[in-house]
């Protein structure tokens, strides 16, 4: 489809940016100088995920795809599932804390933590 064919369709031609430009905006974003919306406004970048795509390709940080699965249709079942996960995390954290208190019982800081949390 040519640029002339895009008129009246609500679409705009895809602008190609150089690799150096993409790396520059990623560097600016990862330094925390500007957020994605500010970078888009500053450089006139269109699209919903153009900056994020550049960050995924050229960035040093990890940018997840955000696909964590679809929530269940029944909110009650989803709530039960979420609570089950929380219960497992809580049980694991208790086991880790118990291991640390036994392994490092002679450490003053651990003894102090035990007094705060009423360890046996």
N, C-alpha and C positions, 0 to 999 in steps of 0.2 A: 504494500500500500504506500503510495507516495504521499508526501506532505500535503499536496493539494487535495488529495482524496480524504484527508482527515478532517477537513473543515466541515462543521455542522454535525460531527459525530460525537463531540465531547471529548475526543482523544487528542493528545498532543504528541508530536514526534519525540522519540526517546533521544535525549541528549547524551552523547558519549563524552566521558571525562577521562583525562589522562591518568595513568597510574600514579604519577607524582602528585597530582591534585588529590586523588583518593587517599594516598598515604598521608598527605598533609592534613586532611580533615579528620582522619582517624587519629593521628597524633594529637591534634587539637582536642578531640573528644576525650581521648584516654587521659590526657593531662587534667581534665576536669575544668578547662577554661570555659567551654560552652556545652550546653546540652544539645540533643539531636535537633530539637525544634529551632533552637537559636542558630545552629549551623545551617539548617535548611533555609532559614530566612536570610542569613548573612550572605550566602553564596547563591541563593536563588535555585536551590536544588528541589526538584519536584519528586513526587512519588512518596508512598507511605513508608517504604523500607529501604530506600536507596542508601542512606547513611548506615543503617544497620548491616546491610549486605557488604558494604565496604569494610565495616568493622570486623565482620566475620572472616573476610578474605585477607585483610592486611593487618588486623589488630593483634596485639600481644595478649589480650585478655580473652576469656572464654565467653562466648555469646551463645546461649542456648537457643534452640529453635522454638522453645515454648510449647512444644507438643507434649503435654503431660497426660494425655488421654482425655477422653470426653467424660464429663461428670455423669453419674447415673441419673436416670429419668425420675426415680423416686427419691426425694430429698431425705426421707427417713433412712433408707438403706445407705445413702451416701454418708449421712451423719454417723451411722453405726460403723461404717468402714473407716471413717476418719478417726473416730474414737478408738477403734481397734489399733490403728497405727500409732496413735498417741500413747496407748497403753503399752505397746511393745517398746517404744522409745523410752518411756519412763522406766520400765523394767530393766532395760539395758543400761540406762544411766545409773540405776541403783546398784547393779552388779559391778559396774566400773568403779563407782564410789566405794563400794565395799572392798573391792580388790585393792584400791589405792590406800584405804585406811589400814588394811592388814599389812600390805607390803611396806608401807612407809610410816608405820606406827610410831617410830622413834623421831620423826620429823616434827619440830615444834609447830610449824604452820598447819600440818595435818591434824595435830592434836587440837589446835585452836578451831579448825573447821568442825571437828567432831563435837566440840562443846557447843558450837552454834547450831548444829543440826541434831543434837542429842543422839550421838552414836552410842551403841552399847559398849 
